[in-house]
Amino acid sequence: MHFLQSLLANKAITIPVFAWFIAQLIKVIGVIVKEKKLDFTRFIGSGGMPSSHASFIVSLTTVAGKNRGWDSVEFGIAVAVSLIVMYDAAGVRRAAGLQAKVLNELIFSHDHKIHLDKKLKELLGHTPFEVIMGAILGMFLGYTLG
């Protein structure tokens, strides 16, 4: 029981999880507003506005800076990891999603010998704007709650 209490009291865990939850909730609400439908798959899906990856890691970075010091090793490590995660979200995963879109168009619009049961997942990464908005959400939550 003490372990669970310690875990739940750790702001470096709870605030990033909360930031992720809020980012995913915003995605669900966005689908409701845009498409007039309730799509809970957006709660666990990747891609979309804002980046929950960025909000998660940047809130952790902000909590580390606020609690351990802006000149601490912990903050420095968290900044490095944040940059890698955000680069991956806007670069590598976005490119993979765009490639999946092209492959889906090729495979499902022509008579190819390649047969897939379902389309490849296209919404993998984020635009730079989605990453920036996720980072801003993470900074805000990390600073105000941390």
OpenMM code with the backbone's topology and positions (N, CA, C; nanometers):
from openmm import Vec3, app, unit

residues = "MET HIS PHE LEU GLN SER LEU LEU ALA ASN LYS ALA ILE THR ILE PRO VAL PHE ALA TRP PHE ILE ALA GLN LEU ILE LYS VAL ILE GLY VAL ILE VAL LYS GLU LYS LYS LEU ASP PHE THR ARG PHE ILE GLY SER GLY GLY MET PRO SER SER HIS ALA SER PHE ILE VAL SER LEU THR THR VAL ALA GLY LYS ASN ARG GLY TRP ASP SER VAL GLU PHE GLY ILE ALA VAL ALA VAL SER LEU ILE VAL MET TYR ASP ALA ALA GLY VAL ARG ARG ALA ALA GLY LEU GLN ALA LYS VAL LEU ASN GLU LEU ILE PHE SER HIS ASP HIS LYS ILE HIS LEU ASP LYS LYS LEU LYS GLU LEU LEU GLY HIS THR PRO PHE GLU VAL ILE MET GLY ALA ILE LEU GLY MET PHE LEU GLY TYR THR LEU GLY".split()
positions = [
    Vec3(0.0823, -0.1195, 0.0000),
    Vec3(0.0000, 0.0000, 0.0000),
    Vec3(0.0870, 0.1263, 0.0000),
    Vec3(0.1983, 0.1221, 0.0745),
    Vec3(0.2881, 0.2367, 0.0796),
    Vec3(0.3461, 0.2668, -0.0584),
    Vec3(0.3769, 0.1607, -0.1342),
    Vec3(0.4307, 0.1768, -0.2686),
    Vec3(0.3326, 0.2516, -0.3575),
    Vec3(0.2062, 0.2124, -0.3543),
    Vec3(0.1038, 0.2763, -0.4355),
    Vec3(0.0839, 0.4218, -0.3952),
    Vec3(0.0841, 0.4483, -0.2657),
    Vec3(0.0707, 0.5861, -0.2184),
    Vec3(0.1883, 0.6712, -0.2648),
    Vec3(0.3073, 0.6164, -0.2590),
    Vec3(0.4259, 0.6882, -0.3053),
    Vec3(0.4185, 0.7156, -0.4542),
    Vec3(0.3734, 0.6183, -0.5270),
    Vec3(0.3595, 0.6331, -0.6719),
    Vec3(0.2604, 0.7437, -0.7059),
    Vec3(0.1468, 0.7432, -0.6395),
    Vec3(0.0434, 0.8434, -0.6662),
    Vec3(0.0813, 0.9827, -0.6158),
    Vec3(0.1746, 0.9905, -0.5235),
    Vec3(0.2202, 1.1203, -0.4725),
    Vec3(0.3342, 1.1781, -0.5573),
    Vec3(0.3865, 1.0990, -0.6478),
    Vec3(0.5000, 1.1416, -0.7296),
    Vec3(0.4508, 1.2263, -0.8471),
    Vec3(0.4752, 1.3561, -0.8403),
    Vec3(0.4286, 1.4477, -0.9442),
    Vec3(0.4952, 1.4221, -1.0792),
    Vec3(0.6125, 1.3624, -1.0771),
    Vec3(0.6814, 1.3313, -1.2025),
    Vec3(0.6128, 1.2158, -1.2759),
    Vec3(0.5224, 1.1480, -1.2085),
    Vec3(0.4433, 1.0429, -1.2723),
    Vec3(0.3008, 1.0912, -1.2968),
    Vec3(0.2376, 1.1459, -1.1944),
    Vec3(0.0951, 1.1798, -1.2049),
    Vec3(0.0681, 1.2955, -1.3006),
    Vec3(0.1512, 1.3963, -1.3007),
    Vec3(0.1260, 1.5117, -1.3882),
    Vec3(0.1432, 1.4746, -1.5356),
    Vec3(0.2488, 1.4026, -1.5758),
    Vec3(0.2554, 1.3604, -1.7160),
    Vec3(0.1380, 1.2712, -1.7583),
    Vec3(0.0947, 1.1815, -1.6710),
    Vec3(-0.0211, 1.0973, -1.7046),
    Vec3(-0.1452, 1.1848, -1.7214),
    Vec3(-0.1619, 1.2823, -1.6355),
    Vec3(-0.2743, 1.3757, -1.6467),
    Vec3(-0.2637, 1.4563, -1.7765),
    Vec3(-0.1441, 1.5014, -1.8114),
    Vec3(-0.1233, 1.5770, -1.9360),
    Vec3(-0.1585, 1.4905, -2.0569),
    Vec3(-0.1174, 1.3636, -2.0533),
    Vec3(-0.1528, 1.2717, -2.1615),
    Vec3(-0.3048, 1.2584, -2.1706),
    Vec3(-0.3702, 1.2389, -2.0561),
    Vec3(-0.5156, 1.2228, -2.0519),
    Vec3(-0.5858, 1.3447, -2.1107),
    Vec3(-0.5432, 1.4637, -2.0714),
    Vec3(-0.6051, 1.5868, -2.1217),
    Vec3(-0.5856, 1.5990, -2.2727),
    Vec3(-0.4656, 1.5704, -2.3224),
    Vec3(-0.4395, 1.5777, -2.4665),
    Vec3(-0.5295, 1.4797, -2.5426),
    Vec3(-0.5427, 1.3581, -2.4912),
    Vec3(-0.6274, 1.2591, -2.5579),
    Vec3(-0.7751, 1.3002, -2.5503),
    Vec3(-0.8169, 1.3571, -2.4373),
    Vec3(-0.9546, 1.4045, -2.4227),
    Vec3(-0.9834, 1.5157, -2.5246),
    Vec3(-0.8877, 1.6042, -2.5459),
    Vec3(-0.9040, 1.7111, -2.6449),
    Vec3(-0.9241, 1.6511, -2.7842),
    Vec3(-0.8535, 1.5427, -2.8142),
    Vec3(-0.8702, 1.4761, -2.9441),
    Vec3(-1.0115, 1.4193, -2.9592),
    Vec3(-1.0623, 1.3557, -2.8543),
    Vec3(-1.1979, 1.2994, -2.8581),
    Vec3(-1.2996, 1.4116, -2.8780),
    Vec3(-1.2832, 1.5203, -2.8047),
    Vec3(-1.3745, 1.6343, -2.8179),
    Vec3(-1.3645, 1.6938, -2.9579),
    Vec3(-1.2440, 1.6995, -3.0125),
    Vec3(-1.2250, 1.7511, -3.1487),
    Vec3(-1.3022, 1.6697, -3.2516),
    Vec3(-1.3029, 1.5387, -3.2372),
    Vec3(-1.3780, 1.4525, -3.3295),
    Vec3(-1.5280, 1.4761, -3.3120),
    Vec3(-1.5722, 1.4936, -3.1884),
    Vec3(-1.7146, 1.5203, -3.1631),
    Vec3(-1.7553, 1.6501, -3.2324),
    Vec3(-1.6743, 1.7540, -3.2199),
    Vec3(-1.7070, 1.8842, -3.2783),
    Vec3(-1.6996, 1.8796, -3.4314),
    Vec3(-1.5927, 1.8194, -3.4847),
    Vec3(-1.5720, 1.8183, -3.6298),
    Vec3(-1.6633, 1.7210, -3.7028),
    Vec3(-1.6693, 1.5987, -3.6526),
    Vec3(-1.7375, 1.4920, -3.7261),
    Vec3(-1.8728, 1.4541, -3.6676),
    Vec3(-1.9105, 1.5181, -3.5572),
    Vec3(-2.0390, 1.4922, -3.4920),
    Vec3(-2.0576, 1.3454, -3.4552),
    Vec3(-1.9474, 1.2822, -3.4097),
    Vec3(-1.9574, 1.1436, -3.3648),
    Vec3(-1.8630, 1.1218, -3.2480),
    Vec3(-1.8961, 1.0230, -3.1681),
    Vec3(-1.8151, 0.9884, -3.0518),
    Vec3(-1.7218, 0.8746, -3.0917),
    Vec3(-1.5922, 0.9019, -3.0893),
    Vec3(-1.4934, 0.8031, -3.1312),
    Vec3(-1.3913, 0.7845, -3.0188),
    Vec3(-1.4151, 0.6833, -2.9353),
    Vec3(-1.3270, 0.6588, -2.8221),
    Vec3(-1.1917, 0.6016, -2.8633),
    Vec3(-1.1793, 0.5568, -2.9879),
    Vec3(-1.0484, 0.5087, -3.0327),
    Vec3(-0.9462, 0.6212, -3.0349),
    Vec3(-0.9910, 0.7443, -3.0445),
    Vec3(-0.8998, 0.8594, -3.0404),
    Vec3(-0.8374, 0.8726, -2.9016),
    Vec3(-0.8988, 0.8095, -2.8024),
    Vec3(-0.8443, 0.8162, -2.6669),
    Vec3(-0.7146, 0.7381, -2.6536),
    Vec3(-0.7008, 0.6322, -2.7310),
    Vec3(-0.5786, 0.5527, -2.7226),
    Vec3(-0.4952, 0.5602, -2.8502),
    Vec3(-0.5475, 0.6250, -2.9533),
    Vec3(-0.4771, 0.6320, -3.0807),
    Vec3(-0.3658, 0.7360, -3.0808),
    Vec3(-0.2728, 0.7157, -3.1727),
    Vec3(-0.1629, 0.8116, -3.1874),
    Vec3(-0.1988, 0.9139, -3.2942),
    Vec3(-0.1206, 1.0195, -3.3006),
    Vec3(-0.1436, 1.1246, -3.3993),
    Vec3(-0.2564, 1.2162, -3.3571),
    Vec3(-0.2680, 1.3277, -3.4258),
    Vec3(-0.3761, 1.4222, -3.3996),
    Vec3(-0.3345, 1.5378, -3.3120),
    Vec3(-0.4317, 1.6257, -3.2886),
    Vec3(-0.4081, 1.7517, -3.2188),
    Vec3(-0.4644, 1.7479, -3.0790),
    Vec3(-0.3897, 1.7815, -2.9773),
    Vec3(-0.2448, 1.8068, -2.9719),
    Vec3(-0.1687, 1.6762, -2.9507),
    Vec3(-0.0390, 1.6824, -2.9635),
    Vec3(0.0436, 1.5644, -2.9428),
    Vec3(0.0446, 1.5261, -2.7947),
    Vec3(-0.0079, 1.4088, -2.7650),
    Vec3(-0.0061, 1.3630, -2.6254),
    Vec3(0.1343, 1.3187, -2.5856),
    Vec3(0.2140, 1.2748, -2.6836),
    Vec3(0.3533, 1.2411, -2.6544),
    Vec3(0.4269, 1.3657, -2.6053),
    Vec3(0.4081, 1.4761, -2.6774),
    Vec3(0.4750, 1.6009, -2.6394),
    Vec3(0.4223, 1.6523, -2.5055),
    Vec3(0.2914, 1.6469, -2.4850),
    Vec3(0.2372, 1.6975, -2.3580),
    Vec3(0.2873, 1.6138, -2.2410),
    Vec3(0.2966, 1.4832, -2.2589),
    Vec3(0.3460, 1.3942, -2.1538),
    Vec3(0.4910, 1.4280, -2.1183),
    Vec3(0.5790, 1.4267, -2.2173),
    Vec3(0.7221, 1.4416, -2.1893),
    Vec3(0.7587, 1.5840, -2.1495),
    Vec3(0.6932, 1.6830, -2.2070),
    Vec3(0.7248, 1.8218, -2.1701),
    Vec3(0.6716, 1.8536, -2.0309),
    Vec3(0.5584, 1.7937, -1.9915),
    Vec3(0.5118, 1.8160, -1.8543),
    Vec3(0.6105, 1.7540, -1.7559),
    Vec3(0.6640, 1.6361, -1.7879),
    Vec3(0.7663, 1.5744, -1.7039),
    Vec3(0.8903, 1.6624, -1.6949),
    Vec3(0.9323, 1.7155, -1.8081),
    Vec3(1.0492, 1.8046, -1.8117),
    Vec3(1.0258, 1.9282, -1.7263),
    Vec3(0.9076, 1.9850, -1.7370),
    Vec3(0.8746, 2.1056, -1.6600),
    Vec3(0.8703, 2.0762, -1.5109),
    Vec3(0.8122, 1.9638, -1.4737),
    Vec3(0.8095, 1.9236, -1.3320),
    Vec3(0.9523, 1.9043, -1.2808),
    Vec3(1.0369, 1.8412, -1.3610),
    Vec3(1.1765, 1.8212, -1.3202),
    Vec3(1.2474, 1.9546, -1.3011),
    Vec3(1.2279, 2.0469, -1.3931),
    Vec3(1.2914, 2.1780, -1.3814),
    Vec3(1.2422, 2.2568, -1.2621),
    Vec3(1.1116, 2.2532, -1.2428),
    Vec3(1.0525, 2.3295, -1.1322),
    Vec3(1.0931, 2.2736, -0.9958),
    Vec3(1.1013, 2.1402, -0.9844),
    Vec3(1.1277, 2.0783, -0.8548),
    Vec3(1.2747, 2.0496, -0.8267),
    Vec3(1.3520, 2.0217, -0.9293),
    Vec3(1.4937, 1.9875, -0.9094),
    Vec3(1.5865, 2.1013, -0.9476),
    Vec3(1.5321, 2.2027, -1.0139),
    Vec3(1.6123, 2.3180, -1.0550),
    Vec3(1.6319, 2.3201, -1.2058),
    Vec3(1.6259, 2.4408, -1.2610),
    Vec3(1.6394, 2.4573, -1.4051),
    Vec3(1.7833, 2.4298, -1.4510),
    Vec3(1.8757, 2.4243, -1.3548),
    Vec3(2.0154, 2.3941, -1.3867),
    Vec3(2.0554, 2.2524, -1.3429),
    Vec3(1.9565, 2.1683, -1.3103),
    Vec3(1.9862, 2.0341, -1.2602),
    Vec3(2.0128, 1.9353, -1.3743),
    Vec3(2.0819, 1.8283, -1.3391),
    Vec3(2.1062, 1.7203, -1.4349),
    Vec3(1.9739, 1.6570, -1.4769),
    Vec3(1.8817, 1.6392, -1.3825),
    Vec3(1.7522, 1.5791, -1.4134),
    Vec3(1.6773, 1.6595, -1.5198),
    Vec3(1.6788, 1.7921, -1.5055),
    Vec3(1.6135, 1.8766, -1.6047),
    Vec3(1.6834, 1.8644, -1.7393),
    Vec3(1.8142, 1.8627, -1.7394),
    Vec3(1.8895, 1.8492, -1.8639),
    Vec3(1.8600, 1.7188, -1.9363),
    Vec3(1.8553, 1.6107, -1.8611),
    Vec3(1.8230, 1.4804, -1.9211),
    Vec3(1.6808, 1.4824, -1.9770),
    Vec3(1.5887, 1.5393, -1.9012),
    Vec3(1.4494, 1.5451, -1.9457),
    Vec3(1.4358, 1.6301, -2.0729),
    Vec3(1.5107, 1.7394, -2.0827),
    Vec3(1.5085, 1.8210, -2.2050),
    Vec3(1.5570, 1.7393, -2.3236),
    Vec3(1.6658, 1.6655, -2.3052),
    Vec3(1.7199, 1.5831, -2.4140),
    Vec3(1.6174, 1.4799, -2.4597),
    Vec3(1.5539, 1.4113, -2.3651),
    Vec3(1.4536, 1.3103, -2.3999),
    Vec3(1.3329, 1.3767, -2.4678),
    Vec3(1.2932, 1.4931, -2.4192),
    Vec3(1.1815, 1.5659, -2.4797),
    Vec3(1.2091, 1.5983, -2.6258),
    Vec3(1.3288, 1.6461, -2.6535),
    Vec3(1.3639, 1.6803, -2.7917),
    Vec3(1.3604, 1.5576, -2.8817),
    Vec3(1.4078, 1.4449, -2.8308),
    Vec3(1.4056, 1.3209, -2.9093),
    Vec3(1.2615, 1.2769, -2.9362),
    Vec3(1.1777, 1.2791, -2.8339),
    Vec3(1.0382, 1.2369, -2.8493),
    Vec3(0.9652, 1.3278, -2.9482),
    Vec3(0.9848, 1.4584, -2.9358),
    Vec3(0.9148, 1.5516, -3.0241),
    Vec3(0.9660, 1.5421, -3.1675),
    Vec3(1.0957, 1.5222, -3.1849),
    Vec3(1.1510, 1.5035, -3.3187),
    Vec3(1.0940, 1.3771, -3.3820),
    Vec3(1.0867, 1.2717, -3.3038),
    Vec3(1.0318, 1.1449, -3.3534),
    Vec3(0.8851, 1.1611, -3.3929),
    Vec3(0.8072, 1.2308, -3.3106),
    Vec3(0.6643, 1.2479, -3.3381),
    Vec3(0.6406, 1.3277, -3.4659),
    Vec3(0.7168, 1.4347, -3.4847),
    Vec3(0.6957, 1.5222, -3.6002),
    Vec3(0.7775, 1.4790, -3.7215),
    Vec3(0.8760, 1.3949, -3.7014),
    Vec3(0.9622, 1.3549, -3.8117),
    Vec3(0.9397, 1.2123, -3.8542),
    Vec3(0.9971, 1.1208, -3.7792),
    Vec3(0.9991, 0.9799, -3.8181),
    Vec3(0.8581, 0.9205, -3.8253),
    Vec3(0.7798, 0.9357, -3.7179),
    Vec3(0.6457, 0.8751, -3.7175),
    Vec3(0.5536, 0.9422, -3.8183),
    Vec3(0.5698, 1.0728, -3.8392),
    Vec3(0.4863, 1.1410, -3.9388),
    Vec3(0.5203, 1.0903, -4.0784),
    Vec3(0.6494, 1.0738, -4.1071),
    Vec3(0.6913, 1.0214, -4.2374),
    Vec3(0.6372, 0.8801, -4.2589),
    Vec3(0.6403, 0.7984, -4.1549),
    Vec3(0.5869, 0.6619, -4.1660),
    Vec3(0.4370, 0.6647, -4.1952),
    Vec3(0.3651, 0.7568, -4.1339),
    Vec3(0.2217, 0.7708, -4.1599),
    Vec3(0.1928, 0.8141, -4.3018),
    Vec3(0.2740, 0.9072, -4.3538),
    Vec3(0.2565, 0.9520, -4.4924),
    Vec3(0.2882, 0.8382, -4.5897),
    Vec3(0.3891, 0.7588, -4.5584),
    Vec3(0.4216, 0.6433, -4.6425),
    Vec3(0.3084, 0.5412, -4.6399),
    Vec3(0.2499, 0.5193, -4.5231),
    Vec3(0.1376, 0.4259, -4.5122),
    Vec3(0.0202, 0.4736, -4.5975),
    Vec3(-0.0029, 0.6038, -4.6011),
    Vec3(-0.1122, 0.6598, -4.6824),
    Vec3(-0.0889, 0.6308, -4.8304),
    Vec3(0.0326, 0.6531, -4.8773),
    Vec3(0.0655, 0.6266, -5.0171),
    Vec3(0.0520, 0.4777, -5.0482),
    Vec3(0.1024, 0.3932, -4.9586),
    Vec3(0.0904, 0.2487, -4.9795),
    Vec3(-0.0551, 0.2036, -4.9823),
    Vec3(-0.1368, 0.2583, -4.8950),
    Vec3(-0.2791, 0.2235, -4.8952),
    Vec3(-0.3436, 0.2609, -5.0284),
    Vec3(-0.3112, 0.3798, -5.0778),
    Vec3(-0.3669, 0.4230, -5.2062),
    Vec3(-0.3226, 0.3300, -5.3187),
    Vec3(-0.1966, 0.2924, -5.3193),
    Vec3(-0.1458, 0.2018, -5.4234),
    Vec3(-0.2100, 0.0640, -5.4158),
    Vec3(-0.2159, 0.0099, -5.2963),
    Vec3(-0.2646, -0.1273, -5.2788),
    Vec3(-0.4147, -0.1381, -5.3016),
    Vec3(-0.4918, -0.0428, -5.2510),
    Vec3(-0.6369, -0.0558, -5.2556),
    Vec3(-0.7018, 0.0116, -5.3761),
    Vec3(-0.6247, 0.0824, -5.4584),
    Vec3(-0.6848, 0.1458, -5.5754),
    Vec3(-0.6506, 0.0718, -5.7039),
    Vec3(-0.5645, -0.0242, -5.7007),
    Vec3(-0.5242, -0.1005, -5.8185),
    Vec3(-0.5306, -0.2497, -5.7880),
    Vec3(-0.5298, -0.3256, -5.8939),
    Vec3(-0.5304, -0.4707, -5.8761),
    Vec3(-0.3864, -0.5186, -5.8625),
    Vec3(-0.3412, -0.5271, -5.7380),
    Vec3(-0.2056, -0.5720, -5.7101),
    Vec3(-0.2081, -0.7150, -5.6573),
    Vec3(-0.0935, -0.7761, -5.6605),
    Vec3(-0.0819, -0.9105, -5.6063),
    Vec3(-0.0709, -0.9084, -5.4543),
    Vec3(-0.0498, -0.7900, -5.3991),
    Vec3(-0.0427, -0.7750, -5.2534),
    Vec3(-0.1843, -0.7604, -5.1997),
    Vec3(-0.2180, -0.8429, -5.1046),
    Vec3(-0.3507, -0.8355, -5.0446),
    Vec3(-0.3361, -0.8162, -4.8941),
    Vec3(-0.3999, -0.7124, -4.8451),
    Vec3(-0.4011, -0.6847, -4.7014),
    Vec3(-0.5439, -0.6975, -4.6510),
    Vec3(-0.5573, -0.7444, -4.5293),
    Vec3(-0.6900, -0.7557, -4.4696),
    Vec3(-0.7476, -0.6192, -4.4341),
    Vec3(-0.6584, -0.5293, -4.3981),
    Vec3(-0.7033, -0.3952, -4.3622),
    Vec3(-0.5952, -0.2952, -4.4018),
    Vec3(-0.6336, -0.1694, -4.4059),
    Vec3(-0.5396, -0.0646, -4.4429),
    Vec3(-0.4319, -0.0474, -4.3364),
    Vec3(-0.3176, -0.0009, -4.3809),
    Vec3(-0.2110, 0.0342, -4.2872),
    Vec3(-0.2521, 0.1588, -4.2097),
    Vec3(-0.2091, 0.1686, -4.0863),
    Vec3(-0.2439, 0.2834, -4.0032),
    Vec3(-0.1702, 0.4071, -4.0544),
    Vec3(-0.2462, 0.5123, -4.0855),
    Vec3(-0.1894, 0.6329, -4.1437),
    Vec3(-0.1631, 0.7426, -4.0407),
    Vec3(-0.2435, 0.7467, -3.9353),
    Vec3(-0.2296, 0.8532, -3.8364),
    Vec3(-0.1319, 0.8078, -3.7280),
    Vec3(-0.0043, 0.8271, -3.7541),
    Vec3(0.1002, 0.7819, -3.6622),
    Vec3(0.1694, 0.8983, -3.5926),
    Vec3(0.1999, 1.0007, -3.6673),
    Vec3(0.2793, 1.1116, -3.6153),
    Vec3(0.1995, 1.2398, -3.6078),
    Vec3(0.2734, 1.3486, -3.6022),
    Vec3(0.2132, 1.4798, -3.5832),
    Vec3(0.2758, 1.5827, -3.6755),
    Vec3(0.1992, 1.6857, -3.7041),
    Vec3(0.2574, 1.8017, -3.7697),
    Vec3(0.3387, 1.8769, -3.6638),
    Vec3(0.4327, 1.9590, -3.7058),
    Vec3(0.5068, 2.0383, -3.6069),
    Vec3(0.4144, 2.1229, -3.5179),
    Vec3(0.3056, 2.1750, -3.5747),
    Vec3(0.2113, 2.2554, -3.4967),
    Vec3(0.1459, 2.1723, -3.3864),
    Vec3(0.1075, 2.0482, -3.4171),
    Vec3(0.0468, 1.9602, -3.3169),
    Vec3(0.1453, 1.9298, -3.2045),
    Vec3(0.2725, 1.9138, -3.2400),
    Vec3(0.3763, 1.8888, -3.1388),
    Vec3(0.3948, 2.0126, -3.0513),
    Vec3(0.3998, 2.1294, -3.1131),
    Vec3(0.4162, 2.2544, -3.0364),
    Vec3(0.2987, 2.2749, -2.9415),
    Vec3(0.1778, 2.2490, -2.9888),
    Vec3(0.0606, 2.2669, -2.9021),
    Vec3(0.0618, 2.1660, -2.7866),
    Vec3(0.1049, 2.0439, -2.8130),
    Vec3(0.1194, 1.9454, -2.7063),
    Vec3(0.2241, 1.9885, -2.6052),
    Vec3(0.3350, 2.0449, -2.6554),
    Vec3(0.4407, 2.0932, -2.5664),
    Vec3(0.3909, 2.2090, -2.4800),
    Vec3(0.3153, 2.2991, -2.5385),
    Vec3(0.2604, 2.4124, -2.4623),
    Vec3(0.1653, 2.3616, -2.3535),
    Vec3(0.0801, 2.2651, -2.3889),
    Vec3(-0.0098, 2.2052, -2.2892),
    Vec3(0.0715, 2.1419, -2.1772),
    Vec3(0.1755, 2.0683, -2.2124),
    Vec3(0.2609, 2.0047, -2.1122),
    Vec3(0.3306, 2.1052, -2.0225),
    Vec3(0.3832, 2.2128, -2.0814),
    Vec3(0.4490, 2.3166, -2.0001),
    Vec3(0.3505, 2.3796, -1.9028),
    Vec3(0.2324, 2.4105, -1.9536),
    Vec3(0.1312, 2.4739, -1.8689),
    Vec3(0.0926, 2.3839, -1.7516),
    Vec3(0.0609, 2.2586, -1.7807),
    Vec3(0.0203, 2.1672, -1.6736),
    Vec3(0.1345, 2.1356, -1.5792),
    Vec3(0.2537, 2.1162, -1.6344),
    Vec3(0.3695, 2.0869, -1.5520),
    Vec3(0.4044, 2.2007, -1.4583),
    Vec3(0.3929, 2.3230, -1.5076),
    Vec3(0.4275, 2.4380, -1.4248),
    Vec3(0.3185, 2.4694, -1.3217),
    Vec3(0.1923, 2.4645, -1.3647),
    Vec3(0.0843, 2.5008, -1.2720),
    Vec3(0.0584, 2.3928, -1.1672),
    Vec3(0.0752, 2.2663, -1.2047),
    Vec3(0.0462, 2.1575, -1.1109),
    Vec3(0.1703, 2.1041, -1.0418),
    Vec3(0.2880, 2.1305, -1.1009),
    Vec3(0.4130, 2.0739, -1.0498),
    Vec3(0.4639, 2.1477, -0.9310),
] * unit.nanometer
topology = app.Topology()
chain = topology.addChain("A")
for resn in residues:
    res = topology.addResidue(resn, chain)
    for name in ("N", "CA", "C"):
        topology.addAtom(name, app.Element.getBySymbol(name[0]), res)
